Every structure is written in C-alpha cells, then in structure tokens.
Amino acid sequence: MDQKGYRRGSFQSSTSDEDMLEIAGASLDFSMADDDPPLDREMGGFSSYNGGGMNGTSTMMDFLEEPLPGVGTYEDFNTIDWVREKSRDRDRHREITSRSKESTWALIHSVSDAFSGWLLMLLIGLLAGSLAGLIDISAHWMTDLKEGVCLAGFWFNHEHCCWKSNTTFTDRDKCPEWKSWSQLILGHGEGAFAYILNYFMYVTWALLFSLLAVLLVKGFAPYACGSGIPEIKTILSGFIIRGYLGKWTLIIKTITLVLAVSSGLSLGKEGPLVHVACCCGNILCHLFTKYRKNEAKRREVLSAAAAAGVSVAFGAPIGGVLFSLEEVSYYFPLKTLWRSFFAALVAAFTLRSINPFGNSRLVLFYVEFHMPWHLLELVPFILLGIFGGLWGAFFIRSNIAWCRRRKTTKLGKYPVLEVFVVTAITAVLAFPNEYTRMSTSELISELFNDCGILDSSKLCEYVNDFNSTKGDDLPDRAAGPGVYTAMWQLALALIMKVFITIFTFGMKVPSGLFIPSMAVGAIAGRLLGVAMEQLAYYHHDWAIFSGWCSQGADCITPGLYAMVGAAACLGGVTRMTVSLVVIMFELTGGLEYIVPLMAAAMTSKWVADAIGREGIYDAHIRLNGYPFLEAKEEFSHKTLAMDVMRPRRNDPPLTVITQDSMTVEDVETIINETTYSGYPVVVSRESQRLVGFVLRRDLIISIENARKKQDGIVSTSIIYFTDHSPPLPPSSPSMLKLRSILDLSPFTVTDQTPMEIVVDIFRKLGLRQCLVTHNGKLLGIITKKDVLKHIAQLANQDPDSILFN
C-alpha cells in the first residue's frame, strides 16, 4: 500500500512535549481551537467556517469539528504565515473579551491573559540576568586559571583572591595568596624555566578549554556555535529552525561560551548572550498558551529577549532595546517596545544584584571621563571613523571568504582540528605580549582607562611633574619609557587581533564579534590618543593647540579616543548607528561625549557602506542561504509579477486541487509526487477560478486522521472544500469535507502588478506566498523564495544561493 508508506513517513511530527521544546521559533502544539472564529457563536446558525451541521447526507461529515493536533503548525525550515497568525490571535482575543462578560472566572482569565506578557518578560529578565552573571563569574575565574591559582580558595579569581591581602596598592596584583603555576610547581616565579612553564600551562589550559567547547558543541548541540544573531534575525523574520532556541542549545551554549571566552580566543560573549536570552524566551513561552500556540506572538517575545541579552551583555538596557529595534527585529509593534524595555530593565537589575565583577558595575570596562573635548578633536575622531569603516569592510570580506572556503572545502569536515590549530596559534602568539595575554574585556578596560596618580599600568608611566598638578586632574605629561613600550606592544596586539579574528569568527564554538571589534578600535584609538597627547604637550604653541591647550593643562584624554575608536570599529562591522551610540554612552556615563561617538559611528557606516552594503550579520545570512527579506533595501527594478511567478513559459502547469472532484487517492498522489508546501484550490481544472489555498502539512494530517477516525473513508472518497455537497447514492463511500483547513482569503495580485509592490507586500505583511491571477483566473504563484531569487538575479548573484543549506 503506497498510502501506508506515505502516511508513515510523511510527517513524524514533533507532538510530544520533549520534542516541542526543541523547536526554534517553534512549530509548537497548535490546535485548531484558534482557527474556529468566535463569531460563529455570535452569528447564530452561520457556521460555514468549520462546516459543522451544514450537510444533509448521512455519509457527509466534517471530522475537523474537534481540534486536531498539528493542523495549523509549520514544518522545519519553513516560513510562518504572519497574516494568519495575527488573525488567529485577534480571534482568540475577541473570544476572551466576549466571554469575560459572562462570568467572574472568565473575567479573571481575561485579566491573567492580559498580564501574562508582562509576567513572561519578568521571568525572561530574571533568567537572562542570572545566566549572564554565572557566565561572567565563571569566565573571569577560568581566564585567570590559565596563569595561576588562589591558595585561599581555588574558586577565587586573581582579583578576588587579593582583596583580603595586606599588600600595598602598587603591589595589589602580587599578593601571597595568588600563585602562578611556576611558583606552585617550582617554588619560584623568576627565571627562564619559570617563564617557559607558565607559557606551557597557559597554552595547555587554552587548548583544553577550546577543545572541550568544540566537542560539546559537536556532540550535543551543533546550533550552539557562532554568534547566533544572523539566525535570530532570520527566525524573527518568520523562518523556523527547530532546535535553534531549544533547551539543549541553551545548556550547551552557556557552558561552551564560558570555555570559549576563557580559552583566550579572539571572540566575545556579547553576541552569544543575545542567543542565550532568546533561548530563555523561547523555552519560557511554553508556560503560556497565548505564546505557545502562536508563532507571531512568540516572535514578539523573542524581540524583547534579544533586548534583554544586549542589556546584560553591556549593562545597557536602553541600548539593548534600540539594538533589538534597529538590528534584529522584523516586526516591532509599540507594545513590544514597552515589554522589551521592561525585560531589559529586569535583566540589568538582576545582573546588578549578582554583581559579577565586584565593582557594582554591569560590565568590566565601565569608565568615567571628566574632561570636555574640543571642537578640533572632531578631526581625529572622524579619522577613527574612517579607520573603523575600512576595518569593518575588510573584516567582512575576509571573514566571508574564509567561511565560504570552510563550507565548500574539506576544511569544514574537521571543526575540532580547526579550533585546535587556531587556539594553538592564538595562545602561542598571545602569551609574550601582556596586552594579548589578558582577556579582551580587561584589555578594553585598560585602554578606556583615564590615567590617575595611582595607576601602575605601563600606559600611565608618564614623566610626572607634580608641581603643575591642579586638583584631581593630571596635566598632559611627557611619555615615559613604559608608555613607549606599551605603544609597541599595542601595535603588535592590533596586528594580531586584526588577522586572528578573521579566522576565529565562524568556528564551531560560541563566538561573539562585539568585543574583538571594540578591542581593535580601542587599540587604534589609544595609539592615536597618546600621539595627539604628546603632540599637544611638545607643540602646545602650534596654532591648532594654542587656543585651547596651554602648557600644564589636561587637554587630551587618550581613553576617550579608545572609546571612540571602539565605537567606530564596531559600527563598521555591524553597521549599527543609534543603538551603538547609546550603548557606548551607557558604558561611559558621559552625556557630553555623544557627539564624538555619533561622528565616528556615522563616518564608519558611510565608509563601510561605500565599500560594501552588507553588515557582518546580513553577509552571514546570505552566505547560509537563509530566506531573509531585508526591509532596509530598496527594490528599484521595473519587473512585473508575471516575470517572477511560477510556472514559467516552458514549465509544466501549476499543481492545483479542485474543490469537489478529487478523491483521497488523487490528493495523496499529488502530495507524494511534489514537495510544495501548499496548493491552490480551484473550482475546476477547466475554469481555474480560485477558491482558496491549502497547506500541504494540514492536508497530510487531516487525511491521516480521517482514515483513522472516520468510518468509510477510503481511497475513492471524494474530498470537498465546499459548504454544500450534492446528495450521494447509498452505496457511495463517505465524503471527506476539509473546508475548515482551507484559507479562503489568500493574498492575490494580478499578473501586471509591479514587483516593487509585490516585494513591499512580502516585506510588510510577512507573506509565505502570493497567488497570481488574470481576470479572476489562477495563473501562478510567487513564494518568498522566488522573490529572494529574483532579487539575487538582479544583483548578479547566484539565485540558487537563496536555498537554505
């Protein structure tokens, strides 16, 4: 029996709770209850929607009067129907509102339904903030573990270990409780052999952490690798990737993120924290029916979760909301804005309560500058913007070329070996240079720092003349030998970070791009800042300095240049503008530095856009072939719907189902022989008058259930999509009525509709497909993938690259 084999293999649907938790953006346990319009009750006898009680024959039956698990859900790697999901939510809300007037219990249910969104945001904020605190504390400890261990308690990192020590402020990093590996094993920390032992232990721990991370990702959760933001953008646009936001991905990503950051690879935890927060949001959605059963509502929650992720990554709640709005969200109504704000607030408050760094700040590199900037400094700030744009464009092209090579050659088959080699090279090159040996977050903190009297860093080894010190502000001073040494080391660190990050981003470990990009910009900014400071010190009588920088004054703040450079490079790579400036402003707490940050961010975006239009996340979306329709791009070509629709001139005719003349066997044959996700329903093959559209998955589930539960359904039973059916002879097999799964209002355009309008419809309504008609007759169909292929063709790209792989 072909039908049996087809039914068994057609959809092993995820209907168990265990599987349902694994769905990304998730096709979860829909029932048909949401498809029954509440208006049926209000409109008396008119109930044609589900067909119940409308036929006069004893053999005619619409078995879908009862909800069917699976009907109305989506298969993996499919796009949701935004219009249908929003319509179903409106119907559900209308029904709850009408029922709330009938009883007190219904009123309580209505209030709890309205409050459930805020409760969900509270839970997401609490969980995301707690996980971020755990990741911060663990990563800080394991990073220091590469260099030594605390005798007072092995669970203390270097800084916490020395808190109770009686050492002086200048020797605060050399407390007796903290022992390097050479001191622990050899009994002393000086000499060549001690250096070699420390070097060996550093590289060994780095390799151990990175190998453990890649093996966990490969063995338990392949989706836990990378940044996660390109996939989250795609999921928020309506695409379904099962398992991407599931519980295993959350667990493994949390563990491996700590390991990857601790290994010293050139990556950050900020991007992956957005993925972690979205996993929290997706899993917590299962607690609330409203979000569990509606894909569009779930995506509103995921937008808010993304905001909470950035909030805990940078300690920037407002920046997180703007990041979600500007960078990742596809559909962002005003209600989601408020809820995102609340989720980001709760997440930041939770992280602040945990206090992972022990400094009452949410991030390691929080700084405060006190000196104002001068108008002439806009010139070096804009130069940093140009550098950021050039670096961003260079990084995107190089990284995409390397990732494409990884996907198309044997390199991609050996992810563990790749991680091992890159980690080994990174660790071997990083240890000799103190600025690459420290964690990237600590490096950025050091570069942002404004030198004070008590600072013992090499970057602050200036020639002091305390007679000219006025209050707390130190004047511009001549650079000492420590500063010059630091400059050389930073220049080498810059070269290493620029190139090693290209090969690191995209490996099979969790890897964020925010921190490495900021580090590149911060190093370049600090180098420029020190150069400007020395120029002003030795040539304060030059015309450009004479008006505002007198001798003995504190004119130039090198830390500010580092901050502006970090913003410029991050903007060049991601093409963020508004959210980037707000995040940097929240990091520094300095309202007066918004103009330099805006100038650098805009310059870097203009320069990078002039070289290549795509940011790193959009480039990775295109590389992976995700069906993402970019809302920011303009479509300016003069093509028509008939140029894009299928079937084309030489193609076989469009596969359709007739409303009242096809048997169960005919429909099953169509399903077996084609792979389309849905089929137009027409009056007859001759007239081709459109009736509606039915999804493949709904057809499969409905026919399977009818065969099991409805007596008399055989291969020769006729399927009806109409309200009424003609009376049948007593000997005829039972009919199968499937009008309830038919979409009676599919979106249609005429064959002469400009593609500019069609693309706009797909973008703004989030359509899966659109039917093309001529004088009411069905001509063809345009799917989202057809639109993407058409856009790729017009851009001289390979149209087959828009196929998810």
BELFENGI-V92134 format. One record per backbone hydrogen bond with DSSP energy under -1.0 kcal/mol. NH is the residue of the N-H (numbers start at 1). CO is the residue of the C=O. If there is no record, write none. Layout:
NH/CO
NH/CO
//
This chain:
5/1
6/2
7/3
8/4
9/5
10/6
13/11
15/13
20/16
21/17
22/19
23/20
28/26
35/32
40/37
41/38
43/39
46/43
54/51
65/62
70/30
71/68
73/70
77/240
80/238
82/766
85/81
86/82
87/83
88/84
89/85
90/86
91/87
92/88
93/89
94/90
95/91
96/92
97/93
98/94
99/95
100/96
102/99
107/103
108/104
109/105
110/106
111/107
112/108
113/109
114/110
115/111
116/112
119/115
120/116
121/117
122/118
123/119
124/120
125/121
126/122
127/123
128/124
129/125
130/126
131/127
132/128
133/129
134/130
135/131
136/132
137/133
138/134
139/135
140/136
141/137
142/138
143/139
144/140
145/141
147/144
148/144
149/179
151/177
156/153
161/157
162/158
172/169
174/171
178/175
179/149
181/147
184/180
185/181
186/182
195/191
196/192
197/193
198/194
199/195
200/196
201/197
202/198
203/199
204/200
205/201
206/202
207/203
208/204
209/205
210/206
211/207
212/208
213/209
214/210
215/211
216/212
217/213
218/214
219/215
220/216
224/221
225/222
226/509
232/228
233/229
234/230
235/231
236/232
237/233
238/235
239/234
240/78
243/22
244/241
246/243
250/246
251/247
252/248
253/249
254/250
255/251
256/252
257/253
258/254
259/255
260/256
261/257
262/258
263/259
264/261
267/265
268/512
273/269
274/271
275/271
276/272
277/273
278/274
279/275
280/276
281/277
282/278
283/279
284/280
285/281
286/283
287/284
288/285
292/288
293/289
298/294
299/295
300/296
301/297
302/298
303/299
304/300
305/301
306/302
307/303
308/304
309/305
310/306
311/307
312/308
313/309
314/310
315/311
320/316
321/317
322/318
323/319
324/320
325/321
326/322
327/323
328/323
329/324
337/333
338/334
339/335
340/336
341/337
342/338
343/339
344/340
345/341
346/342
347/343
348/344
349/345
350/346
351/347
352/348
353/349
354/350
355/351
358/355
377/374
378/375
379/376
381/377
382/378
383/379
384/380
385/381
386/382
387/383
388/384
389/385
390/386
391/387
392/388
393/389
394/390
395/391
396/392
397/393
398/394
399/395
400/396
401/397
402/398
403/399
404/400
405/401
406/402
407/403
408/404
409/405
412/409
413/410
414/411
418/414
419/415
420/416
421/417
422/418
423/419
424/420
425/421
426/422
427/423
428/424
429/425
430/426
431/427
436/433
437/433
438/434
443/439
444/440
445/441
446/442
447/443
448/444
449/445
460/457
461/458
462/460
463/478
468/465
469/466
470/473
473/470
476/553
480/461
484/480
485/481
486/482
487/483
488/484
489/485
490/486
491/487
492/488
493/489
494/490
495/491
496/492
497/493
498/494
499/495
500/496
501/497
504/500
505/501
507/504
509/507
511/226
512/268
517/513
518/514
519/515
520/516
521/517
522/518
523/519
524/520
525/521
526/522
527/523
528/524
529/525
530/526
531/527
532/528
533/529
534/530
535/531
536/532
537/533
538/534
539/535
542/539
545/542
546/542
548/545
549/545
553/550
555/553
560/557
561/557
562/558
563/559
564/560
565/561
566/562
567/563
568/564
569/565
570/566
571/567
572/568
573/569
574/570
575/571
581/577
582/578
583/579
584/580
585/581
586/582
587/583
588/584
589/585
593/590
594/591
597/593
598/594
599/595
600/596
601/597
602/598
603/599
604/600
605/601
606/602
607/603
608/604
609/605
610/606
612/608
616/573
619/615
620/616
621/617
622/618
623/619
624/620
626/621
628/626
641/753
642/751
643/640
644/641
645/641
646/781
651/648
657/680
659/682
664/717
665/715
667/663
668/664
669/665
670/666
671/667
672/668
673/669
674/670
679/694
681/692
682/657
683/689
688/684
690/776
691/681
692/681
693/743
694/679
696/677
699/695
700/696
701/697
702/698
703/699
704/700
705/701
706/702
707/703
708/704
709/705
710/706
713/710
717/714
719/662
720/736
721/659
732/729
735/59
736/718
737/61
738/720
741/738
742/739
743/693
749/771
751/773
753/750
755/639
758/754
759/755
760/756
761/757
762/758
763/759
764/760
765/761
766/762
770/782
771/747
772/780
773/749
774/777
777/774
778/688
779/772
780/772
781/646
782/770
784/768
787/783
788/784
789/785
790/786
791/787
792/788
793/789
794/790
795/791
796/793
797/792
801/798
802/799
805/624
//
